[in-house]
Amino acid sequence: DVQDGTLNIKGKTYLSGPFVNAIEIYRYTGSETLTPTNTPTNTPTNTPTYTFSNTYTFTNTFTRTFTPTNTFTRTFTNTYTNTFTVTNTPTNTATFTQTYTPTITPTPLVPFYLQEYEKYILRDPYDVSFDGSGNYYVTDRYRGYLTKFDASGQYVANLTVKTYDSLLGICGDGNGILYIANRSEDEIIKFNTANNSIIAEFGPDLNGGSDIRDIEDVAVDTAGNIYFTDNNGVHKISSTGQLLASWDGSGTSCGEIDGAAGIAVDNSGNVYVADYDGHSIYKFAPDGSCLFIIERIYNDPLSIKAPVDIEIDHQGNVIVTDTNMNMIMKYTPDGVLMGKVLQSGLNDPIGLVSDPLGKVHVVDRGSDSVKVFGY
C-alpha cells in the first residue's frame, strides 16, 4: 500500500517520504502464524518440595508470496521451558514459569525494488554512503563534489570537496565523518559533514613507505583505522595516516589479487576485497592471511564475473555488485551464496551501501541514479 509517499506492508512502514519513480514494488500476499502446534503440560505429585524443568521444541513454517514471482519461506524453531516448584505443606502448591525463545532460520530472500533517488540530478555517480543522521552522499567521478540526499531520497545540495577531482569510493563512520578516495590526487580525504569541510588528507606519499597509486575504494574499522585499495593491492593506515600494513594476496592459499576494487571491513577486523580483474572475492583476516576466495565459475552463466564493490550489511552478510552481469549478490560471512538480483532495472551497478534498516542503496551508473532494494 503506497499512500502519501509512504510504503506500508501489513501495517508496518518500510519507507516514508516522496518517492521518485517508485516501481516494481512487490505486494505481500502471504500469511503467517506463530501459533504453537503443541502445548507442554506437567502434573505435580504429592511429594516434598522439588523443582524440575521440561523443554519442548517444535517447528512452524510459513510462506510469504510476492507478486509477481518471488516466494520465500521462514522456519521458526520454538522452544518452551516449563519450571515447576511444588511444596507439600500440606497440599500441593505449584508455580509455573514459561519462557518462549524463537529461533528464526530464514531461507534466502529475494530483494525487491523500493525506490530511486532523483536520477536527473546525478551525472557521473560512483559510490554512496551515509552519515549518522540518515543523510546519503553520492560521489561524483568527474566534478569533485558530493551530492547529498535526505533519508527519503530527496535532493539536498551539492557539496564541493575538490573541484573537478575524481571522487570514487566513499564510506562513513556513522558519526558524521566521511572517507573519500580521490583518484585525481591519489589520496584519502577525511570530510566532516557537520560543517562540510576537509579535516585531513592522506597521500599520495604515506608515512611508512608505500605510495598510493590509482586509489579505488576506502573503508574504516571500528578503531578508526583506514583501509583502501589501489594498483598495489590492499593497504591499512592509522587514523593519522601512518602506514600499518599492505598485502596483495601473494604467498597465501588464495593467490594474488589481480585488480583490487571495492573493500569492506567487518566488526571483527576481517577485510573483504572485490577483485575486478580476477573475477573473485577475497576475505582476509586482520593479519592479512586469506580466509577464503569466491571465484568465477566459467560454465555458470550467472556466476560472479566483474565484482566492483563490496559491503557488509547490519547482519554481517556480504553484498557485492557485479557491473558486467548487472547483478547484486548476497553471501554469508563464510562465503555461502544467499541470493542474487539479476537485472531489475540495473544498468552498470557500481558502489553500494547497506543502511541500518537493511535496505541496500546501489549506484546505477548507466542510469545516473541510486536505486534502493529491500529484503
C-alpha beads as a LAMMPS data file, in Angstrom:
LAMMPS data file: protein, C-alpha beads

375 atoms
374 bonds

1 atom types
1 bond types

-500.0 500.0 xlo xhi
-500.0 500.0 ylo yhi
-500.0 500.0 zlo zhi

Masses

1 110.0

Atoms # bond

1 1 1 0.000 0.000 0.000
2 1 1 1.619 3.266 -1.125
3 1 1 -0.152 6.396 0.119
4 1 1 1.096 9.931 0.600
5 1 1 4.678 8.881 -0.049
6 1 1 4.592 6.031 2.479
7 1 1 5.119 2.313 1.808
8 1 1 3.121 0.172 4.243
9 1 1 3.240 -3.628 4.331
10 1 1 0.894 -5.330 6.821
11 1 1 0.582 -2.116 8.801
12 1 1 4.333 -1.515 9.079
13 1 1 6.008 1.485 7.464
14 1 1 9.098 0.483 5.462
15 1 1 9.789 3.736 3.618
16 1 1 8.462 7.235 4.020
17 1 1 8.825 10.454 2.134
18 1 1 8.259 11.267 -1.506
19 1 1 9.007 8.520 -3.992
20 1 1 10.660 9.113 -7.337
21 1 1 9.930 6.503 -9.965
22 1 1 8.948 4.010 -7.275
23 1 1 8.249 0.988 -9.470
24 1 1 8.283 -2.787 -9.253
25 1 1 7.091 -2.818 -5.627
26 1 1 6.115 -6.415 -4.867
27 1 1 2.855 -6.859 -2.977
28 1 1 2.801 -9.121 0.066
29 1 1 0.054 -11.713 -0.402
30 1 1 1.025 -14.460 2.032
31 1 1 0.124 -15.109 5.620
32 1 1 1.990 -16.172 8.711
33 1 1 1.206 -17.794 12.038
34 1 1 3.253 -18.347 15.158
35 1 1 0.601 -20.375 17.000
36 1 1 2.309 -23.299 18.782
37 1 1 1.341 -26.731 17.494
38 1 1 1.728 -28.402 20.850
39 1 1 1.385 -27.273 24.477
40 1 1 3.523 -28.639 27.326
41 1 1 1.762 -29.889 30.445
42 1 1 3.068 -31.127 33.788
43 1 1 1.198 -32.516 36.790
44 1 1 2.978 -32.297 40.149
45 1 1 2.676 -35.230 42.549
46 1 1 2.257 -35.123 46.324
47 1 1 5.928 -35.227 47.324
48 1 1 8.257 -32.915 49.265
49 1 1 9.486 -29.641 47.684
50 1 1 11.285 -30.104 44.380
51 1 1 11.983 -28.225 41.124
52 1 1 12.180 -29.634 37.605
53 1 1 12.191 -28.287 34.034
54 1 1 10.898 -29.627 30.750
55 1 1 11.863 -28.277 27.340
56 1 1 9.700 -28.707 24.267
57 1 1 10.893 -27.871 20.761
58 1 1 8.774 -27.785 17.639
59 1 1 8.891 -26.133 14.241
60 1 1 6.348 -23.950 12.448
61 1 1 6.714 -22.922 8.828
62 1 1 5.008 -20.126 6.958
63 1 1 5.339 -18.913 3.420
64 1 1 5.244 -15.393 2.001
65 1 1 4.471 -14.924 -1.660
66 1 1 5.433 -11.745 -3.506
67 1 1 3.605 -10.875 -6.689
68 1 1 4.595 -11.284 -9.444
69 1 1 7.140 -14.075 -8.809
70 1 1 9.009 -14.011 -5.530
71 1 1 8.260 -16.570 -2.802
72 1 1 10.196 -17.311 0.360
73 1 1 9.764 -19.481 3.402
74 1 1 10.812 -18.846 7.005
75 1 1 11.107 -21.700 9.509
76 1 1 10.643 -20.879 13.203
77 1 1 12.005 -23.238 15.853
78 1 1 10.124 -22.521 19.080
79 1 1 11.416 -23.673 22.457
80 1 1 9.284 -23.755 25.604
81 1 1 10.824 -24.299 29.048
82 1 1 8.497 -25.104 31.954
83 1 1 9.740 -24.838 35.527
84 1 1 7.683 -26.212 38.409
85 1 1 8.189 -25.696 42.111
86 1 1 5.975 -27.911 44.264
87 1 1 5.597 -27.589 48.042
88 1 1 3.852 -30.192 50.183
89 1 1 2.530 -28.020 53.030
90 1 1 0.232 -29.987 53.439
91 1 1 -1.347 -29.928 49.946
92 1 1 0.294 -29.365 46.556
93 1 1 1.121 -25.725 45.655
94 1 1 2.600 -25.406 42.165
95 1 1 4.175 -22.351 40.500
96 1 1 4.559 -22.368 36.733
97 1 1 7.098 -20.343 34.709
98 1 1 7.104 -20.456 30.899
99 1 1 9.697 -18.901 28.579
100 1 1 9.395 -18.608 24.807
101 1 1 12.575 -18.496 22.741
102 1 1 12.018 -18.470 18.945
103 1 1 14.944 -19.235 16.663
104 1 1 14.452 -17.930 13.119
105 1 1 16.241 -19.659 10.266
106 1 1 15.026 -17.959 7.066
107 1 1 15.549 -19.294 3.613
108 1 1 17.225 -16.898 1.128
109 1 1 15.099 -13.843 0.454
110 1 1 14.836 -12.156 -2.910
111 1 1 15.458 -8.405 -2.688
112 1 1 12.755 -6.231 -4.188
113 1 1 12.978 -2.802 -5.731
114 1 1 11.781 0.006 -3.460
115 1 1 12.888 3.425 -4.589
116 1 1 15.104 5.507 -6.870
117 1 1 16.865 8.733 -5.951
118 1 1 16.208 11.706 -8.237
119 1 1 18.150 10.460 -11.204
120 1 1 18.304 13.699 -13.205
121 1 1 20.400 15.408 -10.526
122 1 1 23.247 12.893 -10.702
123 1 1 25.553 12.913 -13.712
124 1 1 28.555 10.691 -13.008
125 1 1 27.795 8.901 -9.713
126 1 1 30.206 6.284 -8.423
127 1 1 29.657 5.350 -4.777
128 1 1 27.288 6.113 -1.893
129 1 1 27.482 6.258 1.904
130 1 1 25.553 7.815 4.797
131 1 1 26.226 9.909 7.879
132 1 1 24.889 9.338 11.373
133 1 1 21.752 11.401 10.719
134 1 1 20.243 9.364 7.882
135 1 1 21.530 11.531 5.012
136 1 1 23.152 9.952 1.964
137 1 1 26.136 11.184 -0.020
138 1 1 26.989 10.188 -3.595
139 1 1 30.447 10.742 -5.063
140 1 1 30.870 12.341 -8.480
141 1 1 33.515 10.823 -10.701
142 1 1 34.460 13.961 -12.614
143 1 1 33.223 17.110 -10.863
144 1 1 34.768 16.825 -7.416
145 1 1 31.674 17.092 -5.260
146 1 1 29.253 15.067 -3.194
147 1 1 25.527 15.087 -3.844
148 1 1 23.564 14.954 -0.605
149 1 1 20.110 13.370 -0.234
150 1 1 17.949 13.133 2.863
151 1 1 16.571 9.880 4.270
152 1 1 13.579 9.930 1.902
153 1 1 15.779 10.285 -1.183
154 1 1 15.143 13.993 -1.697
155 1 1 17.966 16.095 -3.077
156 1 1 19.539 18.464 -0.524
157 1 1 22.687 20.000 -2.028
158 1 1 25.895 19.546 -3.999
159 1 1 28.891 19.849 -1.665
160 1 1 32.187 20.825 -3.267
161 1 1 35.104 18.776 -1.964
162 1 1 37.783 19.423 -4.615
163 1 1 36.645 20.977 -7.849
164 1 1 36.862 18.663 -10.870
165 1 1 38.683 15.934 -8.973
166 1 1 37.633 12.319 -9.477
167 1 1 35.946 11.118 -6.296
168 1 1 35.393 7.346 -6.271
169 1 1 34.883 5.161 -3.193
170 1 1 33.317 6.576 -0.041
171 1 1 32.482 5.270 3.428
172 1 1 31.202 6.758 6.672
173 1 1 31.978 6.064 10.312
174 1 1 28.356 6.632 11.411
175 1 1 29.316 9.768 13.319
176 1 1 29.213 12.294 10.500
177 1 1 32.736 11.682 9.150
178 1 1 33.165 10.508 5.554
179 1 1 36.293 8.992 3.986
180 1 1 36.644 9.584 0.247
181 1 1 39.015 8.016 -2.293
182 1 1 40.257 10.830 -4.568
183 1 1 41.684 9.271 -7.726
184 1 1 42.894 12.597 -9.166
185 1 1 45.384 13.180 -6.364
186 1 1 45.740 9.567 -5.130
187 1 1 44.697 10.475 -1.640
188 1 1 42.134 9.754 1.049
189 1 1 40.056 12.737 2.138
190 1 1 38.557 12.861 5.615
191 1 1 35.408 15.000 5.388
192 1 1 33.246 16.419 8.188
193 1 1 29.552 16.545 7.247
194 1 1 28.717 18.769 10.234
195 1 1 30.331 21.791 8.573
196 1 1 31.125 20.357 5.108
197 1 1 34.867 20.743 5.461
198 1 1 38.003 18.676 4.869
199 1 1 39.604 17.531 8.122
200 1 1 42.651 15.737 6.721
201 1 1 44.204 14.347 3.536
202 1 1 46.401 11.246 3.393
203 1 1 48.552 10.527 0.321
204 1 1 49.874 10.087 -2.217
205 1 1 53.016 9.600 -0.091
206 1 1 52.290 7.771 3.153
207 1 1 54.263 7.746 6.366
208 1 1 55.939 4.366 6.434
209 1 1 56.919 3.875 2.830
210 1 1 54.246 2.946 0.307
211 1 1 52.753 5.387 -2.184
212 1 1 49.141 5.382 -3.316
213 1 1 48.755 4.547 -6.995
214 1 1 45.323 4.759 -8.663
215 1 1 43.261 4.585 -5.480
216 1 1 39.877 2.914 -5.905
217 1 1 37.925 2.422 -2.674
218 1 1 38.144 3.095 1.061
219 1 1 36.799 1.572 4.293
220 1 1 37.191 2.276 8.015
221 1 1 37.087 -0.055 11.014
222 1 1 35.628 0.494 14.479
223 1 1 39.025 1.672 15.799
224 1 1 39.309 4.396 13.167
225 1 1 41.923 2.648 11.034
226 1 1 41.545 3.261 7.302
227 1 1 41.751 0.646 4.539
228 1 1 41.987 1.316 0.824
229 1 1 42.615 -0.425 -2.482
230 1 1 44.874 0.681 -5.324
231 1 1 47.035 -0.856 -8.058
232 1 1 49.313 -2.397 -5.433
233 1 1 46.597 -4.243 -3.537
234 1 1 45.238 -3.566 -0.047
235 1 1 46.627 -1.097 2.488
236 1 1 45.869 -0.255 6.111
237 1 1 46.775 3.093 7.664
238 1 1 46.142 4.598 11.074
239 1 1 43.719 7.454 11.702
240 1 1 46.698 9.813 11.357
241 1 1 47.932 8.383 8.049
242 1 1 50.706 6.070 9.295
243 1 1 51.070 3.000 7.086
244 1 1 50.355 -0.116 9.179
245 1 1 50.191 -2.957 6.645
246 1 1 49.972 -3.805 2.938
247 1 1 49.164 -7.049 1.164
248 1 1 48.021 -8.335 -2.206
249 1 1 47.219 -11.969 -1.501
250 1 1 50.515 -13.305 -2.867
251 1 1 52.004 -16.046 -0.746
252 1 1 48.601 -17.045 0.615
253 1 1 46.417 -20.018 -0.250
254 1 1 44.134 -17.716 -2.249
255 1 1 46.731 -16.302 -4.602
256 1 1 47.485 -12.766 -5.720
257 1 1 44.810 -10.125 -6.293
258 1 1 44.732 -9.036 -9.936
259 1 1 42.685 -5.852 -9.691
260 1 1 41.582 -4.727 -6.231
261 1 1 38.390 -2.649 -6.430
262 1 1 35.841 -2.477 -3.614
263 1 1 36.827 -3.031 0.015
264 1 1 34.914 -3.508 3.284
265 1 1 35.785 -4.330 6.903
266 1 1 33.561 -6.179 9.371
267 1 1 33.328 -5.618 13.127
268 1 1 35.994 -8.263 13.771
269 1 1 38.544 -6.565 11.536
270 1 1 38.245 -9.049 8.664
271 1 1 38.806 -7.432 5.262
272 1 1 36.756 -8.211 2.140
273 1 1 38.043 -7.257 -1.305
274 1 1 36.340 -7.337 -4.710
275 1 1 38.909 -8.371 -7.336
276 1 1 37.511 -6.927 -10.555
277 1 1 40.170 -8.278 -12.942
278 1 1 40.471 -11.612 -11.151
279 1 1 36.682 -12.232 -11.104
280 1 1 36.901 -13.066 -7.399
281 1 1 36.021 -12.015 -3.855
282 1 1 38.603 -12.332 -1.086
283 1 1 38.237 -12.458 2.677
284 1 1 41.363 -11.694 4.721
285 1 1 41.930 -11.998 8.458
286 1 1 43.180 -8.871 10.284
287 1 1 46.766 -10.110 9.878
288 1 1 46.419 -10.357 6.084
289 1 1 46.108 -14.132 5.873
290 1 1 43.484 -15.306 3.407
291 1 1 40.373 -16.958 4.843
292 1 1 38.571 -17.760 1.592
293 1 1 38.162 -16.785 -2.029
294 1 1 34.999 -16.905 -4.148
295 1 1 35.977 -17.369 -7.785
296 1 1 34.142 -17.223 -11.059
297 1 1 32.631 -20.492 -12.292
298 1 1 33.170 -20.318 -16.026
299 1 1 30.454 -22.769 -17.033
300 1 1 27.864 -20.949 -14.927
301 1 1 26.268 -18.007 -16.805
302 1 1 25.057 -16.488 -13.520
303 1 1 28.378 -16.756 -11.691
304 1 1 30.255 -13.716 -10.453
305 1 1 32.198 -12.086 -13.267
306 1 1 33.206 -8.477 -12.551
307 1 1 32.768 -7.633 -8.840
308 1 1 33.341 -3.928 -8.346
309 1 1 32.137 -3.011 -4.850
310 1 1 31.532 -4.871 -1.619
311 1 1 29.675 -4.048 1.586
312 1 1 28.939 -5.655 4.969
313 1 1 25.297 -5.282 5.995
314 1 1 23.912 -4.829 9.519
315 1 1 23.751 -8.615 9.996
316 1 1 27.325 -9.248 8.884
317 1 1 26.401 -10.584 5.453
318 1 1 28.436 -9.653 2.381
319 1 1 26.794 -7.807 -0.543
320 1 1 28.566 -7.401 -3.884
321 1 1 27.805 -5.545 -7.112
322 1 1 28.798 -7.097 -10.441
323 1 1 28.928 -4.424 -13.125
324 1 1 29.300 -6.850 -16.002
325 1 1 26.354 -9.053 -15.034
326 1 1 24.185 -6.111 -13.823
327 1 1 23.756 -8.118 -10.675
328 1 1 23.746 -7.832 -6.873
329 1 1 24.838 -10.872 -4.837
330 1 1 24.489 -11.605 -1.134
331 1 1 26.744 -14.030 0.758
332 1 1 27.027 -15.207 4.350
333 1 1 30.189 -14.173 6.241
334 1 1 31.559 -17.606 5.323
335 1 1 31.071 -17.068 1.606
336 1 1 27.894 -19.090 1.047
337 1 1 25.629 -17.558 -1.607
338 1 1 22.295 -16.457 -0.125
339 1 1 20.709 -14.849 -3.173
340 1 1 21.180 -12.583 -6.155
341 1 1 19.313 -9.887 -8.047
342 1 1 19.565 -10.043 -11.809
343 1 1 18.757 -7.053 -13.977
344 1 1 15.847 -5.486 -12.014
345 1 1 16.394 -2.296 -13.956
346 1 1 20.118 -2.251 -13.139
347 1 1 22.480 -0.861 -15.749
348 1 1 26.137 -0.897 -14.704
349 1 1 25.800 -1.039 -10.887
350 1 1 28.918 0.254 -9.119
351 1 1 29.048 1.423 -5.492
352 1 1 26.662 0.370 -2.762
353 1 1 25.934 0.763 0.925
354 1 1 23.656 -1.092 3.351
355 1 1 21.796 1.126 5.791
356 1 1 20.930 0.258 9.422
357 1 1 17.427 -0.827 8.360
358 1 1 18.817 -3.404 5.952
359 1 1 17.990 -1.574 2.718
360 1 1 20.698 -1.663 0.052
361 1 1 21.457 1.533 -1.873
362 1 1 23.119 0.863 -5.231
363 1 1 24.717 3.422 -7.544
364 1 1 23.484 2.563 -11.033
365 1 1 25.957 4.293 -13.308
366 1 1 24.097 3.518 -16.521
367 1 1 21.022 5.448 -15.396
368 1 1 22.858 8.075 -13.280
369 1 1 20.780 7.142 -10.249
370 1 1 20.815 5.386 -6.900
371 1 1 18.365 2.500 -6.580
372 1 1 17.192 1.127 -3.254
373 1 1 16.421 -2.527 -2.594
374 1 1 14.905 -4.184 0.485
375 1 1 14.686 -7.732 1.791

Bonds

1 1 1 2
2 1 2 3
3 1 3 4
4 1 4 5
5 1 5 6
6 1 6 7
7 1 7 8
8 1 8 9
9 1 9 10
10 1 10 11
11 1 11 12
12 1 12 13
13 1 13 14
14 1 14 15
15 1 15 16
16 1 16 17
17 1 17 18
18 1 18 19
19 1 19 20
20 1 20 21
21 1 21 22
22 1 22 23
23 1 23 24
24 1 24 25
25 1 25 26
26 1 26 27
27 1 27 28
28 1 28 29
29 1 29 30
30 1 30 31
31 1 31 32
32 1 32 33
33 1 33 34
34 1 34 35
35 1 35 36
36 1 36 37
37 1 37 38
38 1 38 39
39 1 39 40
40 1 40 41
41 1 41 42
42 1 42 43
43 1 43 44
44 1 44 45
45 1 45 46
46 1 46 47
47 1 47 48
48 1 48 49
49 1 49 50
50 1 50 51
51 1 51 52
52 1 52 53
53 1 53 54
54 1 54 55
55 1 55 56
56 1 56 57
57 1 57 58
58 1 58 59
59 1 59 60
60 1 60 61
61 1 61 62
62 1 62 63
63 1 63 64
64 1 64 65
65 1 65 66
66 1 66 67
67 1 67 68
68 1 68 69
69 1 69 70
70 1 70 71
71 1 71 72
72 1 72 73
73 1 73 74
74 1 74 75
75 1 75 76
76 1 76 77
77 1 77 78
78 1 78 79
79 1 79 80
80 1 80 81
81 1 81 82
82 1 82 83
83 1 83 84
84 1 84 85
85 1 85 86
86 1 86 87
87 1 87 88
88 1 88 89
89 1 89 90
90 1 90 91
91 1 91 92
92 1 92 93
93 1 93 94
94 1 94 95
95 1 95 96
96 1 96 97
97 1 97 98
98 1 98 99
99 1 99 100
100 1 100 101
101 1 101 102
102 1 102 103
103 1 103 104
104 1 104 105
105 1 105 106
106 1 106 107
107 1 107 108
108 1 108 109
109 1 109 110
110 1 110 111
111 1 111 112
112 1 112 113
113 1 113 114
114 1 114 115
115 1 115 116
116 1 116 117
117 1 117 118
118 1 118 119
119 1 119 120
120 1 120 121
121 1 121 122
122 1 122 123
123 1 123 124
124 1 124 125
125 1 125 126
126 1 126 127
127 1 127 128
128 1 128 129
129 1 129 130
130 1 130 131
131 1 131 132
132 1 132 133
133 1 133 134
134 1 134 135
135 1 135 136
136 1 136 137
137 1 137 138
138 1 138 139
139 1 139 140
140 1 140 141
141 1 141 142
142 1 142 143
143 1 143 144
144 1 144 145
145 1 145 146
146 1 146 147
147 1 147 148
148 1 148 149
149 1 149 150
150 1 150 151
151 1 151 152
152 1 152 153
153 1 153 154
154 1 154 155
155 1 155 156
156 1 156 157
157 1 157 158
158 1 158 159
159 1 159 160
160 1 160 161
161 1 161 162
162 1 162 163
163 1 163 164
164 1 164 165
165 1 165 166
166 1 166 167
167 1 167 168
168 1 168 169
169 1 169 170
170 1 170 171
171 1 171 172
172 1 172 173
173 1 173 174
174 1 174 175
175 1 175 176
176 1 176 177
177 1 177 178
178 1 178 179
179 1 179 180
180 1 180 181
181 1 181 182
182 1 182 183
183 1 183 184
184 1 184 185
185 1 185 186
186 1 186 187
187 1 187 188
188 1 188 189
189 1 189 190
190 1 190 191
191 1 191 192
192 1 192 193
193 1 193 194
194 1 194 195
195 1 195 196
196 1 196 197
197 1 197 198
198 1 198 199
199 1 199 200
200 1 200 201
201 1 201 202
202 1 202 203
203 1 203 204
204 1 204 205
205 1 205 206
206 1 206 207
207 1 207 208
208 1 208 209
209 1 209 210
210 1 210 211
211 1 211 212
212 1 212 213
213 1 213 214
214 1 214 215
215 1 215 216
216 1 216 217
217 1 217 218
218 1 218 219
219 1 219 220
220 1 220 221
221 1 221 222
222 1 222 223
223 1 223 224
224 1 224 225
225 1 225 226
226 1 226 227
227 1 227 228
228 1 228 229
229 1 229 230
230 1 230 231
231 1 231 232
232 1 232 233
233 1 233 234
234 1 234 235
235 1 235 236
236 1 236 237
237 1 237 238
238 1 238 239
239 1 239 240
240 1 240 241
241 1 241 242
242 1 242 243
243 1 243 244
244 1 244 245
245 1 245 246
246 1 246 247
247 1 247 248
248 1 248 249
249 1 249 250
250 1 250 251
251 1 251 252
252 1 252 253
253 1 253 254
254 1 254 255
255 1 255 256
256 1 256 257
257 1 257 258
258 1 258 259
259 1 259 260
260 1 260 261
261 1 261 262
262 1 262 263
263 1 263 264
264 1 264 265
265 1 265 266
266 1 266 267
267 1 267 268
268 1 268 269
269 1 269 270
270 1 270 271
271 1 271 272
272 1 272 273
273 1 273 274
274 1 274 275
275 1 275 276
276 1 276 277
277 1 277 278
278 1 278 279
279 1 279 280
280 1 280 281
281 1 281 282
282 1 282 283
283 1 283 284
284 1 284 285
285 1 285 286
286 1 286 287
287 1 287 288
288 1 288 289
289 1 289 290
290 1 290 291
291 1 291 292
292 1 292 293
293 1 293 294
294 1 294 295
295 1 295 296
296 1 296 297
297 1 297 298
298 1 298 299
299 1 299 300
300 1 300 301
301 1 301 302
302 1 302 303
303 1 303 304
304 1 304 305
305 1 305 306
306 1 306 307
307 1 307 308
308 1 308 309
309 1 309 310
310 1 310 311
311 1 311 312
312 1 312 313
313 1 313 314
314 1 314 315
315 1 315 316
316 1 316 317
317 1 317 318
318 1 318 319
319 1 319 320
320 1 320 321
321 1 321 322
322 1 322 323
323 1 323 324
324 1 324 325
325 1 325 326
326 1 326 327
327 1 327 328
328 1 328 329
329 1 329 330
330 1 330 331
331 1 331 332
332 1 332 333
333 1 333 334
334 1 334 335
335 1 335 336
336 1 336 337
337 1 337 338
338 1 338 339
339 1 339 340
340 1 340 341
341 1 341 342
342 1 342 343
343 1 343 344
344 1 344 345
345 1 345 346
346 1 346 347
347 1 347 348
348 1 348 349
349 1 349 350
350 1 350 351
351 1 351 352
352 1 352 353
353 1 353 354
354 1 354 355
355 1 355 356
356 1 356 357
357 1 357 358
358 1 358 359
359 1 359 360
360 1 360 361
361 1 361 362
362 1 362 363
363 1 363 364
364 1 364 365
365 1 365 366
366 1 366 367
367 1 367 368
368 1 368 369
369 1 369 370
370 1 370 371
371 1 371 372
372 1 372 373
373 1 373 374
374 1 374 375
